[in-house]
Amino acid sequence: MEVFVARQPIFNRYKEVVAYELLYRDGSKNFFDNSISSSKATSILLINSYFSIGIENLIGGNKAFINFDKKLIETDIPLIFNNNTIVIELLEDIVPDKNFVEKIKKLKSKGYTIALDDFVYDYPYNELVELCDIVKVDFLSNSKEDIVNIIKKWKKDNKKFIAEKVETDEIFKWAKNIGFDYFQGYFFSKPKIVKGKCMKINNIHYIHILKELNKKDASYNKITKIIENNVNITYKLLKLVNSKFTFVNEIYSVKHALTILGLKEIERWISLIMIQDLSNNSPDEIFKLSIFRSKFGELLAKNSIYKNRKYEIMLMGLLSVIDNLLEEPMEKILKTLPLGIDIKKAMLKKESIFSDIYNLIIEYEKGSWSEILNYTKKLNININKLPNIYFKSIKWSDELFEYIKNAKHD
C-alpha cells in the first residue's frame, strides 16, 4: 500500500535548507484533508515518516518540524522520538492549561525544541510564547505593522523566528531586514509529496508484544521499548489506559503504564487494541461481542473457582471472535498466539480446565438453560447472580465500545 508525506523546506538567511516541515497527506494530491482530526493526522504522519518511508530519507541530517495538538502532547507522544530529530510544532489553536504548560516544560527539560505555529500579533497566551524556542509568524494573517511589533516584542532570549508563507522575493528581503532568522513559503518551494510503501498492520506486531508479556522473566524496560517502537499502538494504549475504564487517573508514558498497572493489566489492554485494529473492516457487532465476552468472562471468573485466573479467562473471551475477524480457522490462528495450552484447548472445544467457563460464556448467549445450570454447578457459581453479572458486562462493554468508537473521530 502506498503512503504519502508532504515535505516543505525551511531556509536560513542564505537560502540554505536547515530543516523540513513534514505534513500529513492521504494521497498524491497536495492538500490537507480537513475531515481528519489533528491527532490522527499526526499519528499517521509519524507512522508513515518513521516506519514506512524512513525519517532519514525525508530529512537527511536536518530536523523535522511536526505538528502536535494538545492531546498528543498530554499523552507524551513526542517523547517517543529523538530530540535531535524533531521540532515539536504546537498548533496555534491550543488553549494551554496548567497541565499542558507542565508538559511543555518537561519536554524542554529533556532537550526538545518547541515551536509555535501560525503566530499572530494578538495571540493571547504569553506564557506559552515564553516557553517556545521558535516562533513561526504567519505573513498572510498579520499586517506588516503587526509583524514588526511581534519582532520588537518577542525577539529576545535567543528566540528564533520563522517567516511563514513568504511568497515573493520582496517579502523575503523585507523579513530578513527586520530580523527573521528562517523562511518558509511558496517563494522558495511548495510542499513536495514523497511516496513510500507500508506493510499493512497485522497481528504480528501484537504477537511480539504478547510473547514478551507472557515470559516468566518479562522485563518492563524491554516491553516498553517494543511498544514504543510503534506509535500507533503506543497512542492507542495510552488513550485507553487514561480513560475511565481503568482505576488509574492519569498515565504519563508506556513505562508508567506498565509499572503502575502491572504486566497482566497491560496485556489486557494490548489484546483489546489488537482486536480493535483487526476489526476495522468488520461489522461493529463482532468487536462489541468480543468486548462483552471479555468482561463477562472476567466477572464469571471472579464469582467462580477460577477467581485467581481471571486474566486468562478475559483473554479467552476477547479472542473468541478472532477467527471471524481474520477469516481463518481458529486452530491455525492459535498456533501463532502465545497463549497457554489450557486457553487454546478450551477455544478449540477440547477438554481443558477452562472448558466449562468458556462454554458457559457461549451458552449463556444462546439461552441454553439446562447447559447453563450444569456449568454453574461445576464452577460453583451462584446461578441467581448470573443476570446481574450479565447486565454489568453489557453496560461496561457498551460504554467502552462507544468510547473507542468516538475516540476514532477525536
C-alpha positions in Angstrom: 0.0 0.0 0.0 1.3 3.5 -0.9 1.7 6.1 1.8 2.3 9.8 1.4 4.1 12.6 3.2 4.4 16.2 2.1 7.8 17.9 2.8 8.4 21.7 2.7 11.9 23.0 3.3 12.8 25.8 5.8 15.7 28.1 4.8 18.2 30.3 6.6 19.1 33.8 5.6 21.4 32.5 2.9 18.7 30.4 1.3 20.2 27.1 2.6 17.9 24.3 3.8 18.2 23.9 7.5 15.0 21.8 8.3 11.8 20.4 6.8 8.2 20.7 7.9 6.5 17.3 7.4 2.8 17.4 6.6 0.1 14.7 6.5 -1.3 13.8 3.1 -3.7 10.9 2.3 -2.9 10.8 -1.4 -0.8 12.3 -4.2 -3.0 15.5 -4.3 -1.1 18.1 -2.4 -3.7 19.3 0.1 -4.7 18.5 3.7 -7.9 16.6 4.3 -9.8 18.7 6.9 -12.2 15.8 7.7 -9.5 14.1 9.7 -8.6 15.1 13.3 -5.2 16.7 14.0 -4.3 13.8 16.4 -5.0 11.2 13.8 -3.2 13.2 11.0 -0.1 13.5 13.1 -0.2 9.9 14.2 -0.4 8.7 10.6 2.3 11.1 9.6 4.6 9.8 12.2 4.0 6.2 11.3 4.5 6.9 7.6 7.6 9.0 8.2 9.4 6.7 10.6 8.2 3.2 9.7 7.3 3.3 6.0 9.4 5.9 4.2 12.1 6.3 6.8 12.8 9.7 8.5 16.4 9.8 7.2 15.1 9.6 3.7 12.8 12.6 4.3 15.1 15.0 6.2 18.7 13.8 5.8 20.8 15.4 8.5 18.2 18.1 9.2 15.4 18.4 11.7 11.7 17.7 11.1 9.1 20.2 12.2 6.0 18.2 13.1 2.6 19.5 14.3 1.4 18.2 17.6 -2.0 19.0 19.1 -2.9 19.2 22.7 -3.9 15.5 23.1 -0.7 14.2 21.7 1.4 16.4 24.0 -0.7 15.4 27.0 -0.1 11.7 26.3 3.7 12.2 25.9 3.8 11.0 22.3 6.7 13.3 21.4 8.9 11.5 24.0 9.0 8.5 21.7 11.1 10.4 19.2 14.7 11.6 19.3 15.1 15.2 20.4 17.8 15.6 17.8 15.4 14.7 15.0 12.2 16.6 15.6 11.0 20.1 16.4 7.7 19.9 18.3 5.4 22.4 16.5 2.5 23.4 18.6 -0.8 24.1 16.8 -2.0 27.7 17.1 -5.5 26.7 18.4 -4.2 25.0 21.5 -5.6 26.5 24.7 -2.9 25.8 27.3 -3.8 24.9 30.9 -1.5 24.2 33.8 -1.1 20.6 32.9 -0.2 21.4 29.3 2.4 24.0 30.3 4.0 21.5 32.6 4.2 19.0 29.8 6.0 21.6 27.6 8.4 22.4 30.5 9.1 18.6 30.8 9.8 18.4 27.0 12.2 21.3 27.2 14.0 19.8 30.2 14.6 16.7 28.1 16.2 18.8 25.3 13.3 19.1 22.8 12.9 22.2 20.6 9.5 23.8 20.8 8.0 25.9 18.0 4.7 27.8 17.9 2.9 27.6 14.6 0.9 30.3 12.7 1.7 33.0 15.2 -0.4 36.2 15.1 0.1 39.5 16.9 -3.0 39.1 19.2 -2.1 35.6 20.3 -3.3 35.6 23.9 -1.0 33.0 25.7 2.2 34.8 26.6 3.4 32.1 28.9 3.4 29.6 26.1 5.3 32.0 23.8 7.9 32.5 26.5 8.5 28.7 26.6 8.9 28.4 22.8 12.3 28.3 21.2 11.0 29.2 17.7 8.0 31.3 16.7 6.6 30.9 13.2 4.9 34.1 12.1 2.1 33.8 9.5 2.8 36.5 6.9 -0.7 36.2 5.4 -2.6 36.6 8.7 -0.6 39.6 10.0 -0.2 43.1 8.7 3.4 44.4 8.2 2.9 46.6 11.2 1.8 43.6 13.3 4.9 41.6 12.1 7.2 44.4 13.1 5.6 44.7 16.5 5.9 40.9 17.0 9.6 41.1 16.4 10.0 44.1 18.7 8.1 42.4 21.5 9.5 38.9 21.3 12.9 39.0 19.6 14.9 38.2 22.8 16.5 35.5 24.8 17.8 33.7 21.7 14.3 33.1 20.5 14.3 32.4 16.7 11.7 33.5 14.2 10.5 31.8 11.0 8.8 33.9 8.4 6.0 31.6 7.3 4.1 31.8 3.9 6.7 34.0 2.2 5.5 34.3 -1.4 7.8 36.9 -3.1 11.5 37.9 -3.1 10.4 41.3 -1.9 8.8 39.9 1.2 11.8 37.6 1.8 14.2 40.6 1.8 11.9 42.7 4.0 11.6 39.8 6.5 15.3 39.3 6.6 15.9 43.1 7.2 13.6 43.3 10.2 15.2 40.3 12.0 13.8 37.0 10.8 16.1 34.0 11.1 14.4 31.4 8.9 12.0 31.4 6.0 9.3 29.1 4.5 6.8 29.6 1.8 5.9 29.2 -1.9 8.6 31.7 -2.9 11.1 29.0 -2.0 9.3 25.8 -2.5 5.8 24.4 -2.4 5.4 21.2 -0.2 6.5 18.2 -2.2 4.9 14.8 -2.0 7.1 11.9 -1.0 5.7 8.4 -1.6 6.5 5.2 0.2 5.2 1.7 0.8 3.9 0.4 4.0 3.1 -3.1 5.2 -0.4 -3.5 6.4 -0.5 -3.5 10.2 -1.4 -7.0 11.3 -1.4 -9.2 14.4 2.4 -9.9 14.2 3.2 -6.6 15.9 0.9 -7.5 18.8 2.2 -11.1 18.9 5.7 -9.9 19.6 4.4 -7.8 22.5 2.2 -10.6 23.9 5.1 -13.0 23.7 7.3 -10.8 25.9 4.4 -10.1 28.3 4.0 -13.9 28.7 7.6 -14.6 29.6 8.3 -15.6 33.2 11.2 -13.1 33.3 9.3 -10.3 31.5 11.2 -7.0 31.6 9.4 -3.7 31.9 12.1 -1.9 30.0 12.1 -4.4 27.1 8.4 -4.4 26.8 8.3 -0.6 26.9 10.7 -0.4 24.0 8.7 -2.9 21.9 5.5 -0.9 22.4 7.2 2.4 21.9 8.5 1.3 18.5 5.0 1.5 17.1 3.5 5.0 17.6 0.0 3.7 16.6 0.0 1.1 19.4 1.5 3.5 21.9 -1.0 6.2 21.2 -4.0 3.8 21.5 -2.7 2.2 24.6 -2.1 5.5 26.4 -5.5 6.8 25.4 -7.3 3.6 26.6 -5.4 3.4 29.9 -6.0 7.1 30.5 -9.7 6.5 30.1 -12.3 5.9 32.8 -12.1 2.2 32.2 -9.1 1.8 34.5 -8.6 2.7 38.1 -5.6 5.0 37.3 -6.4 8.6 36.7 -3.5 9.6 34.5 -0.7 7.7 32.8 2.2 9.7 31.6 4.1 7.1 29.4 4.2 3.5 28.4 6.7 2.7 31.2 4.5 4.4 33.7 1.5 2.4 32.5 3.5 -0.9 32.8 4.8 -0.2 36.3 1.5 1.2 37.7 -0.9 -1.3 36.2 1.3 -4.4 36.1 2.0 -6.7 33.2 -1.3 -8.6 33.3 -3.4 -5.5 33.1 -1.3 -4.1 30.2 -1.8 -7.5 28.4 -5.5 -6.9 28.7 -5.3 -3.5 27.0 -2.8 -4.6 24.3 -5.1 -7.5 23.5 -8.1 -5.1 23.2 -6.2 -2.8 20.9 -5.2 -5.8 18.7 -8.8 -6.9 18.4 -9.8 -3.2 17.6 -7.3 -3.0 14.8 -8.2 -6.3 13.4 -11.9 -5.4 13.4 -11.6 -2.2 11.4 -13.0 -3.8 8.3 -15.6 -6.0 10.1 -19.1 -5.2 11.5 -19.1 -3.3 14.7 -21.1 -6.1 16.4 -18.2 -8.5 16.2 -15.9 -6.1 18.0 -18.6 -5.4 20.5 -19.2 -9.1 21.1 -15.5 -9.6 21.9 -15.5 -6.8 24.5 -18.7 -8.2 26.1 -17.3 -11.8 26.3 -14.1 -10.5 27.8 -15.9 -8.7 30.6 -18.4 -11.4 31.1 -15.7 -14.0 31.4 -13.8 -11.8 33.9 -16.8 -11.3 36.1 -17.7 -15.0 35.9 -14.2 -15.9 37.0 -14.4 -13.6 40.0 -17.5 -15.4 41.1 -16.2 -18.9 40.5 -13.5 -21.4 41.5 -11.2 -19.6 38.9 -11.1 -16.1 40.6 -7.3 -16.2 40.5 -7.2 -16.8 36.8 -9.5 -14.0 35.6 -6.9 -12.6 33.1 -6.7 -15.8 31.2 -10.5 -16.1 31.0 -10.8 -12.5 30.0 -8.4 -13.2 27.1 -10.4 -16.2 26.0 -13.5 -14.1 25.7 -11.7 -11.3 23.9 -10.1 -13.6 21.4 -13.2 -15.8 20.9 -14.1 -13.9 17.7 -10.7 -13.7 16.2 -11.4 -16.4 13.6 -14.3 -14.3 12.3 -12.1 -11.2 12.2 -9.2 -12.8 10.3 -11.4 -15.2 8.3 -9.0 -18.1 9.2 -9.6 -21.3 11.1 -9.2 -20.9 14.8 -6.7 -23.7 15.1 -4.4 -22.0 12.5 -4.6 -18.7 14.3 -4.0 -20.1 17.8 -0.7 -21.7 16.6 0.7 -18.1 16.2 -0.6 -16.7 19.5 1.4 -17.0 22.8 -1.4 -18.4 24.9 -1.4 -21.1 27.5 -2.4 -24.6 26.4 -5.4 -24.6 28.7 -6.8 -21.5 26.9 -6.1 -22.9 23.4 -7.8 -26.2 24.2 -10.9 -24.5 25.5 -11.2 -22.3 22.5 -10.8 -25.4 20.2 -13.6 -27.2 22.0 -11.1 -29.7 23.5 -11.0 -30.8 27.1 -9.4 -28.2 29.4 -9.8 -26.8 32.9 -11.3 -23.7 31.2 -13.7 -25.6 29.0 -16.7 -25.2 31.4 -16.3 -21.4 31.9 -15.6 -20.9 28.2 -18.7 -22.9 27.2 -20.8 -21.0 29.8 -19.9 -17.7 28.1 -21.1 -19.1 24.8 -24.1 -20.9 26.0 -25.5 -18.0 28.0 -25.7 -16.0 24.8 -27.8 -18.8 23.3 -30.1 -19.1 26.4 -29.3 -22.9 26.7 -30.6 -23.0 30.3 -30.0 -26.7 31.0 -26.4 -26.4 29.9 -26.0 -23.1 31.9 -27.3 -24.8 35.1 -24.8 -27.7 34.6 -21.8 -25.4 34.1 -22.7 -23.1 37.1 -22.8 -26.1 39.4 -19.3 -27.3 38.1 -17.9 -23.8 38.6 -19.5 -23.1 41.9 -21.3 -20.0 40.6 -24.5 -18.9 42.2 -26.9 -19.0 39.3 -29.0 -16.2 40.9 -26.1 -13.9 40.3 -25.9 -14.5 36.6 -28.4 -11.9 35.4 -26.6 -9.2 37.3 -23.2 -10.3 36.0 -24.6 -10.4 32.5 -26.1 -6.9 32.7 -23.0 -5.4 34.3 -21.0 -6.9 31.4 -23.4 -5.4 28.8 -23.2 -2.0 30.4 -19.4 -2.0 30.7 -18.9 -3.2 27.1 -21.4 -0.8 25.6 -19.7 2.1 27.3 -16.2 1.0 26.3 -17.3 0.4 22.7 -18.8 3.9 22.5 -15.6 5.4 23.9 -13.4 3.6 21.4 -15.7 4.4 18.5 -15.8 8.1 19.5 -12.1 8.2 20.0 -11.5 7.4 16.4 -13.0 10.7 15.5 -11.1 12.8 18.1 
